[in-house]
Amino acid sequence: MSETTVVAVRHGETEWNRTSRMQGWAHVSLNERGRGQARRVGTHLASEYDFDRVVSSDIQRVRETTAHIRDAGVAPEPTFDPGWRERGLGRYQGFTREELFARHPEFDYANGFLSLEARPEGGESIVDLRERVLDAFGRLCVDAAGETVLVVTHGGPVQMVYSAVTGTDLLASKTRSLSNCSVTEFRGPTPAEMRVARDNETVVAD
């Protein structure tokens, strides 16, 4: 059985990234540095892979990243799938993590697995995020079996797939840090047999 390759790229930098504000579903634009990151990773991807399809989160910062990647030479027209969105943070969107944990300690990762099930008002728990993303990943692996696919998304979804593929503790995976426009590659004949071929690689210098 031929392998499916899923190349996951986190979006480029935004000003909210620079100020450590949690973006969730906020439509925040890339900053100048983020646009440069997206163009450079696009050039790298175009030279390293022959993509059969491109799937993107429909949130603005990812749409912009996808557009720059395609301008750099990645050919397929993107499909925008809300299944690849970042965690919905509801009314806490725009808080720094420190502000959120201070006001609402139930979300603090120091509380262990209880924090994974805490759900912001109008938002999602980490468990909710995992279920949504793994559903999108499973559908993609079936629809694109044997293909090479670029997924442009956010840090949270990449961590959810990483956790599932490696069997890593969900809490440990959620607290890993992914660089903007880093590349993580999953490869295997079926979703259950996927492995990590590249992990959080920063492939271009800022």
C-alpha positions as CSV (number, residue, x, y, z in Angstrom):
1,M,0.0,0.0,0.0
2,S,1.4,3.4,-1.0
3,E,2.1,5.9,1.8
4,T,0.3,9.2,2.4
5,T,2.4,12.2,3.3
6,V,0.9,15.0,5.3
7,V,3.1,18.1,5.6
8,A,1.8,20.4,8.3
9,V,2.9,24.0,8.4
10,R,2.1,26.5,11.2
11,H,1.1,30.0,10.0
12,G,3.5,32.9,9.9
13,E,4.0,35.4,12.8
14,T,1.4,37.9,13.8
15,E,1.6,40.9,16.2
16,W,-0.5,38.8,18.6
17,N,2.2,36.2,18.5
18,R,4.8,38.8,19.3
19,T,2.8,40.0,22.4
20,S,1.9,36.4,23.4
21,R,-1.8,36.9,23.0
22,M,-3.9,33.8,22.4
23,Q,-5.6,34.2,19.0
24,G,-8.0,31.3,18.8
25,W,-10.4,32.1,15.9
26,A,-9.5,35.8,15.8
27,H,-8.9,37.0,12.2
28,V,-5.5,38.5,12.9
29,S,-3.2,39.4,9.9
30,L,0.4,38.3,9.5
31,N,3.0,41.0,10.3
32,E,5.9,41.8,8.0
33,R,8.1,39.1,9.6
34,G,5.3,36.5,9.2
35,R,4.8,37.4,5.5
36,G,8.5,36.8,4.9
37,Q,8.4,33.5,6.8
38,A,5.5,32.3,4.7
39,R,7.2,33.3,1.4
40,R,10.5,31.5,2.4
41,V,8.8,28.4,3.6
42,G,6.8,28.3,0.4
43,T,10.0,28.4,-1.7
44,H,11.3,25.5,0.4
45,L,8.2,23.5,0.1
46,A,7.9,24.0,-3.7
47,S,11.5,22.7,-4.1
48,E,11.1,19.7,-1.7
49,Y,7.6,18.3,-2.5
50,D,5.3,17.7,-5.4
51,F,1.9,18.3,-3.7
52,D,-1.3,16.8,-4.9
53,R,-3.5,19.0,-2.8
54,V,-3.4,21.9,-0.3
55,V,-5.7,22.1,2.7
56,S,-5.9,25.2,4.9
57,S,-7.6,26.5,8.0
58,D,-10.1,29.2,7.1
59,I,-8.8,31.7,9.7
60,Q,-7.2,34.9,8.2
61,R,-3.6,34.4,9.3
62,V,-3.5,30.9,7.8
63,R,-5.3,32.1,4.6
64,E,-2.6,34.7,4.2
65,T,0.2,32.2,4.9
66,T,-1.3,29.8,2.3
67,A,-1.5,32.6,-0.3
68,H,2.2,33.4,0.2
69,I,3.2,29.8,0.0
70,R,1.3,29.4,-3.3
71,D,2.8,32.6,-4.7
72,A,6.2,31.0,-4.0
73,G,5.4,28.0,-6.3
74,V,3.2,25.5,-4.5
75,A,0.6,24.9,-7.2
76,P,-2.7,23.2,-6.0
77,E,-5.6,25.4,-5.3
78,P,-6.4,25.3,-1.5
79,T,-9.4,23.8,0.1
80,F,-10.4,25.7,3.3
81,D,-11.5,23.4,6.1
82,P,-12.6,24.8,9.5
83,G,-11.7,21.4,11.0
84,W,-8.1,22.7,11.0
85,R,-8.8,25.8,13.0
86,E,-7.0,26.6,16.2
87,R,-8.7,26.0,19.5
88,G,-11.8,28.2,19.9
89,L,-11.2,30.4,23.0
90,G,-14.5,32.1,23.1
91,R,-14.6,35.2,25.4
92,Y,-11.0,34.6,26.5
93,Q,-9.6,35.2,23.0
94,G,-6.9,37.9,23.1
95,F,-5.8,37.1,26.7
96,T,-2.2,36.2,27.3
97,R,-1.8,32.7,28.8
98,E,-0.6,34.3,32.1
99,E,-3.7,36.5,32.3
100,L,-6.0,33.6,31.6
101,F,-4.4,31.3,34.1
102,A,-4.4,34.0,36.8
103,R,-8.1,34.8,36.4
104,H,-9.2,31.3,35.6
105,P,-6.8,28.8,37.1
106,E,-8.9,25.8,35.9
107,F,-7.3,26.3,32.5
108,D,-3.7,26.2,33.9
109,Y,-1.8,23.2,32.6
110,A,-0.3,22.9,36.1
111,N,-3.7,21.3,37.0
112,G,-2.9,18.4,34.8
113,F,-5.6,16.5,33.0
114,L,-8.4,18.7,34.5
115,S,-7.2,21.6,32.4
116,L,-7.7,19.5,29.2
117,E,-11.5,19.4,29.8
118,A,-12.0,23.0,30.9
119,R,-14.1,24.7,28.3
120,P,-14.0,28.5,27.8
121,E,-17.4,30.2,27.6
122,G,-18.2,30.1,23.9
123,G,-15.1,28.1,23.1
124,E,-13.6,24.6,23.1
125,S,-11.7,22.4,25.6
126,I,-8.5,20.8,24.5
127,V,-10.3,17.5,24.3
128,D,-12.9,19.2,22.0
129,L,-10.0,20.5,19.8
130,R,-8.4,17.0,19.7
131,E,-11.7,15.4,18.6
132,R,-12.3,18.0,15.9
133,V,-8.7,17.9,14.5
134,L,-8.4,14.1,14.5
135,D,-11.7,13.9,12.6
136,A,-10.3,16.3,10.0
137,F,-7.0,14.3,9.9
138,G,-8.8,11.0,9.5
139,R,-11.0,12.3,6.7
140,L,-8.0,13.8,4.9
141,C,-6.0,10.5,5.1
142,V,-8.9,8.6,3.6
143,D,-9.7,11.2,0.9
144,A,-6.0,11.7,0.0
145,A,-4.8,8.1,0.4
146,G,-1.4,7.8,-1.3
147,E,-1.1,11.5,-2.0
148,T,1.3,14.2,-0.7
149,V,-0.8,16.9,1.0
150,L,0.2,20.3,2.5
151,V,-1.9,21.3,5.5
152,V,-1.4,25.0,6.5
153,T,-2.8,25.3,10.0
154,H,-2.0,26.4,13.6
155,G,0.1,25.2,16.4
156,G,-2.7,23.5,18.3
157,P,-3.9,21.2,15.5
158,V,-0.3,20.1,14.7
159,Q,0.2,19.2,18.4
160,M,-3.0,17.2,18.4
161,V,-2.0,15.1,15.4
162,Y,1.5,14.7,16.8
163,S,0.1,13.4,20.1
164,A,-2.1,10.9,18.3
165,V,0.6,9.7,15.9
166,T,3.3,9.3,18.6
167,G,1.1,8.2,21.5
168,T,2.5,11.1,23.5
169,D,0.6,12.3,26.5
170,L,-1.9,15.0,25.3
171,L,-0.9,17.4,28.1
172,A,2.8,17.1,27.2
173,S,2.1,17.6,23.5
174,K,-0.1,20.7,24.2
175,T,2.7,22.4,26.1
176,R,5.3,21.9,23.3
177,S,6.1,25.0,21.4
178,L,6.0,25.2,17.6
179,S,7.8,27.9,15.7
180,N,5.9,30.0,13.1
181,C,6.1,28.4,9.7
182,S,7.8,25.3,11.1
183,V,7.3,22.0,9.1
184,T,6.1,18.8,10.7
185,E,5.6,15.8,8.4
186,F,3.5,12.7,9.0
187,R,3.8,9.7,6.7
188,G,2.3,6.3,6.6
189,P,-0.1,3.9,4.6
190,T,-3.0,4.4,7.0
191,P,-3.9,6.9,9.8
192,A,-3.2,4.2,12.4
193,E,0.3,3.6,10.9
194,M,1.4,7.2,10.6
195,R,4.8,8.2,11.9
196,V,6.6,11.5,12.3
197,A,9.1,12.1,9.5
198,R,9.9,15.8,10.4
199,D,9.2,17.5,13.7
200,N,8.8,21.2,14.1
201,E,11.6,22.0,11.7
202,T,12.4,25.6,11.0
203,V,13.6,25.3,7.4
204,V,14.3,29.0,6.6
205,A,16.2,31.6,8.5
206,D,14.4,34.8,9.6
